[in-house]
Amino acid sequence: MEHLLRRALKRAQAANATSDFDLNPAPAPRDKPMRAAAVLLPIQFCKGDWQLILTKRPATMKHHPGQIALPGGKVDATDVNPQAAALREAHEEIGLPSDQVALLGALPNHRTITSFDMHPFVGLVDANFTPVPEEGEVDEIFYVPLTHILSAASYQVQGRIWQGQMRRYFTAPYGPYFIWGATARILKMLSTYADDPS
């Protein structure tokens, strides 16, 4: 699995950044400054299979309540770089110590409609790691088989009215979990390069 992921990340190096506006006709606004953010795709061998660790945000949160997310957040002034921010956030949100994750590389950035420039990193997590949700920030931690994430058939494009306009976005439903938006788009990127036959 590590070899497959490293190959996918190598293919992704020459790719352009993606955006929430890729599926929508309106151009991305240029007057808003982008804020740097970073997320980690933590992949662990557990339950006899390779799994991706995801989180569910509490329904009481002001921003993105109840949504499925990768561990991550804004890059702080104290972070050396986005990679450091992704590791810090993973430690805060799921209790993952940085010495229990081996970073394999990065996917192209993803720019969100909420003006975040997200830096996604992929890492393999120690098999003995047990995630612990951050109180108030993470409602639930769950696993999704990596086979589901890497399969092109797992992804759909759906849409809904947002601020008076139809917005289209990727989804990758799994059981009771509705993975969509920026999280699904980032996972779709990994799937695309992992499936690339070249």
Helices and strands as residue ranges (DSSP letters): H 2-12, E 18-19, E 35-46, E 49-56, E 68-69, E 72-74, H 82-94, G 98-100, E 101-106, E 110-111, E 116-125, E 140-145, H 146-150, G 152-154, E 156-162, E 165-171, H 181-195
